[in-house]
Amino acid sequence: MATMSYSLLALLLSFPFLLGTGNSATFTILNQCAYTVWPGLSSGADSPQLSTTGFVLEVGKSNAITIPSGWSGRIWARTYCSQDSTGRFTCATADCGSRTIDCKGKGATPPATFAEITLNGLDGLDFYDISLVDGYNLPISITPQNGTEIGGGNCPTVECAKDINSHCPAKLRLTDRDGSGKGVACKSACEAFGDAKYCCSDEFGSPDTCKPSSYSQFFKSACPRAYTYAYEDGNTFGCNGANYLITFCPSPHWQPPHIVDTSRAERSRILSMFVALISIMMAALSRQFY
């Protein structure tokens, strides 16, 4: 009886924990760039704050982070980062101003390519998009894993895989701080010129008055599925019950890794070997009789 009471108590104590993690998601952040990046994560105003908001990610490495239900925020990558003799950490692009590898909840300084995700939003759906509204610093993709669309089927990958830096208009180009003149990011027209018509502010601060510019159309031609100005429609995607793979520098024809049930795969391999062995034995026996 005492054992049963203890088990019941343990179950009751764990129940809130199970409820709290039921709708959490795993964000796997993968670096496929040819260089090290320093991902950053920032939470929206009404979202749970994350314990980790910045880290280093070397070439080919990934990091899986558990994100709580109801979270909404941005993921990006800082590039060309270094630490000076005083220990101050800074980056040439998308720096978050924390002076440390962890962003301490701070957002990125434009220009930066953003993956934007909201978990368990309207009707319990997740929403995700790629934003170039604040410019661009490297290619990125968002791949939902094991989720379903509203009408059924797999949720689509959204990507901005083109190297915009190498084609960035001169007036928008951000060059490396080493004085080499190398383009390391591409500013938005709002960031470059501060004009209300590009920033969708003041008299241009509504969907009726904020229109695409030649600069936003440049970004759109490179990445048709990304947001390129503040009031652009049709580039947010919905998904139900997914985890998310955020990839920096996805190759144009890259496909996400297939999730395999290793136990089933191993059983299948053993069965195939067993069938092959039986076939060999049967062939040997038949040669003895003929």
Beta strands, then each sheet from edge to edge (+ up, - down):
strand 1: 25-31
strand 2: 38-43
strand 3: 62-67
strand 4: 72-83
strand 5: 89-93
strand 6: 114-118
strand 7: 126-131
strand 8: 140-145
strand 9: 158-160
strand 10: 173-175
strand 11: 183-186
strand 12: 237-239
strand 13: 243-248
sheet 1: 3+ 1- 13- 8+ 9-
sheet 2: 2+ 4- 5+
sheet 3: 2+ 4- 6+ 7- 12+
sheet 4: 10+ 11-
end
